[in-house]
Amino acid sequence: MSANALADLTIRLSRVVAKPVRVADHEVSVTCSLGYSVYPQDGEDATTLLKRADAAMYGAKEDGGNRVRRYTPELTSHAGERLDVETQLKQALHRGEFLLHYQPQIEIASGRIVGVEA
């Protein structure tokens, strides 16, 4: 299947999934974020192609969801950067390196504190 045919297929699939369906007495609408990769341009084996399609799917979600996205090399580097940040945040949390400060939320008209935010 060509890259263009695959792109057309994923767009058609997302349109089919977007159609509301009745479940019991309720109408249910769903959205989908689709990612795809193309052999051999995006990978030589099934494992690589699946990982890259997965990265494209997460890229579609980051773009706002309910989208279709093809794999690009930038997605892999972005995923690696995101993983590094997540790892660093978890390590900092375990080491107790976060300090939480609260800021009052003040009602302008009365000047009274109505809440706090971190």
Secondary structure, 3 states (H helix, E strand, C coil): CCHHHHHHHHHHHHHHHHCCEEECCEEECCCCCEEECCCCCCCCCHHHHHHHHHHHHHHHHHCCCCCEEECCHHHHHHHHHHHHHHHHHHHHHHCCCCCCCCEEEECCCCCCEEEEEC
